[in-house]
Amino acid sequence: MTLSALLATWFGTGFLPKAPGTWGSLAALPFAFVIHTLAGQFTLLLGSVVVFGIGCWAAEVYTQQTGRKDPGAVVIDEVAGQWLTLAVVPVSPLAYGLGFMLFRLADIFKPWPISWLDQNIEGGAGVMVDDMVAGVYAGLVLWLIVEVTL
């Protein structure tokens, strides 16, 4: 497997059967926990931005190799978006579980402008950017919930 494929599929997670985006988001959680615990919220936020940049390259190469606009096996976009969601709250099982659910909902239902971005931006950046906006949406909702209730 090439480096771009390894990264784009988040070390093969995207090849798991059924719902690769959900698997990608789940695979992001332990990495987020370790980064967040050892280095803090800002580092997780920075990690999301770094993974976004790497993901733009890896997804671009992978989409060219496969000839598909947004192959389901590419899940590095879920990793970047999931980390972005979680970077706004302290480490806690409840916040992480809620963040996972909120991100998956935003990624699946794609409220505007996520749906527009998904349909109109091409290449690796197009694969990545809609998940980052989903991460922003989910992160805002998660932050509000945590601030108000927890």
N, C-alpha and C positions, 0 to 999 in steps of 0.2 A: 504494500500500500504506500502511495506517495505521501510526502509530508502534508501537502495541501489536503488530500483526502482524509488523512488521519485527523487533522485539525478541524476540517469542515464537518466531519461526522462525530466530532468530540470523542476521539479514540475508539470509533466504531459504534458508539451508542446509537447513532442514527440508523444503523442496520437492524436494530431490534424490531421484532414484529409489532405491528399495529401501533399507531399514535407515536411516531418518532419524536414529535415536538414535546410531548409529555415526558418521554424518556430523557430527552435532552435537558429539559427543565429539572427533572429529578436528579440527573447526573451533575447538574450545576450546584446543587445544594451542599454536598460535603465539601467541595472546593470553597464555596462561599463561607461556610462555617469556619473552616481552617483560616482562611485569609482574614475574615472578620475578627475572629478570636485572637489571632496572633498579631495582627497589624492594624485593626480598627476599620471603622466605617469609611474613612476617606480612601484607604488603600483598596477596599472593595469597590468603591466608586471608580477609582483610577484603574483597577483591574478590568472593570466593565468596559471602559474606554479603550484600553489596550486590546482586549479581546475583540471589541468592535473593529478596530483597525486590522488586526490579524485576520478576523473573519471576512472582512471585505476582500482581502487578497485570496484567502483559501476558498471562499465561496465562488469568486470569479473564476479561478482556475478550475474548480470542480464543475461548475456549470458549463464551462467551455469543453471540458473533457467528456461530459455526459450529454451535451447538447440539449439540456433541459433548463428552463428558466429558473425554477426554484425547486430542485429535487428534494423530496421528503427526507432523504438521508442527511441533508445538511441541517445540523442542529446547533452549530456554534452560535447562531443568531439567538436561539433560546437561552444559551448560557449567558451571553452578554446582557440580554434583556432581564433575565432572572436575577443576575447579580445587581443590576441597576435598581430593580425593585427592592431588593433586600438591603441595599446600602443606606436606606433612610431610617432604619430601625435598629435597635439593639439586638444582639443575638439572643433569641429565645425560641424554643420549639413552637410556641403558639404563633409568634410573629412570622417565623419562617413558613409554617404551614399555611397561614393565611396569605402570606406573600406569594407562595406557590400557586394557590388557587386563584388569586386575583390576577396574577400574570397570565396564567393559562386562559382565563376568561377573556382578558383583553386581547390576547394573541389569537384566540379562536374566533371571537365575534368581530374583531377589528373595527371598533367605532371610528368614525371620521376623526382625523385624517389618515388613520392607519390603513383603512381600506384603499384610499386614494394612493397613498405611497406604495402599497403592495402591488397595485395594478399599473403604476406609471413610472416607477424607477427601475431601471434595468441593471443587470449585472450583479456583481458581488455586493455593491452598496445597496441595491434594491432588495436583495435577500436579507440584509442586515438591518436596514433603517426602520422598517415597520416594527420589528421586535424591540428596538430601542425606544420607540414612541410608546409601544405597549408597556414597556418597563417604566416609563415616566408616568403613564396613566395609573398603572397598578401601584407604583411607588407612592404617588400622591394619595390615593385612596387608603393604602396601607398606613401611611404616616398619620393621616387624619384619624383613622380608627384607633391606632395605638395611642396617639396623643389624647384622644377624648375618653377612651375606655380603659386603657391599661395603666 
